């Protein structure tokens, strides 16, 4: 087998000679799109020849990009991914990728095809608004993984997603983080007196737990005597269906210490929940959850968030999201001088460095205090030790 480069229009191709077709006596050549630069075509010829010499080359079949994604790739990922992640892959492929790129043969898909696709997603259409850079970048990452698997298994000779140019995440307008101060948080929690979901919001505010972690908490994972709980699972919404899944990462599996007031709130809530169970009798479904619907079934995460939004609107306080209770918890602790490592552990972050990146808005003030303290040590009246 030998190869060379060729040009058609403004695009270059790697052309691979595969011998003579015994049925026709004609030479067989395969054309692989390489892009708009001759250098890319030359590299592609080298890559294909190397794969041939290593025994990894497989003549391309006629499968379309749609058939590859939906019939080959996605089915293998169902058991490998979290349900919510798999559903995200599936929806993006069905809604966006297949209508735009599905008919293109897998072997003929080019980086330019992907660039045009990403640009169209950003602009939108008459019946669909443009997608955010973050969403488009997520779609790109999915296609990059799918094509990497195709390359590894010999279905394509190169991953064209590596040559594509998705929108940079830096171009995404970041949402300002909104948090309450201690007085505002206290006012909100005091206003929840008697509300059935008060204990859940109270726990979220006093631990920094994620929404799904609060809703997935089981009483078996709560030790009121030792004032601590363990985060082991989370309730997630997959295509609006409720599913209970393992927490996001290894660092998310953690133990959180509780303050006496939070322990007291949980004790009272436990008593009320047991009374509800007695009233319902056989109608109650015991899922062992600390926070659930009266009949014992899991609360839908969207309902939990929407209820919070209504409560905030009635409170007259500055509007924040449910997730901002987590940010409030971290911000108040950092401003109070709690070590970043401790805050990181409570939140279940991968590392203190990540915590510092997320909450860098808190650090300038802390650094100013450190600078003043150091200056006082050298030139002022402060004493070491």
Buried (B, 14 or more C-beta within 10 A) or exposed (E): EEBEBBEEEEBBBBBBEBEEEEEEEEEEEBEBBBBBEEEBBBBBBEBBBEBBEEEBBEEBEEBBBBBBBBEBBBEEBEEEBBBBBBBBBBEBBBEBBBEBBBEBBBBBBBBBBBBBBBEBBBEEEEEEEBBBBEBBBBBBEBBBBBBBBBBEEBBBBBBBBEBBEBBEEEEBEEEEBEBBEEEBBEBBBEBBEEEBBBBBBBBBBBBBBBBBBBBBBBBEBBBBEEBBBBBBBBBBBBEEEBBBBEBBEEBBBBEBEBEEEBBEBBEEBBEEBEEBBEEEEEEBBEBEBBBBBEEBEBBBBEBBEEBBEEBBEEBEBEEBBBBBBBBBBBBBBBBEEEEBEBBBBBBBBEEBEBBBEBBEEBBEEEEEEEEEEEEEEEEEEEEEE
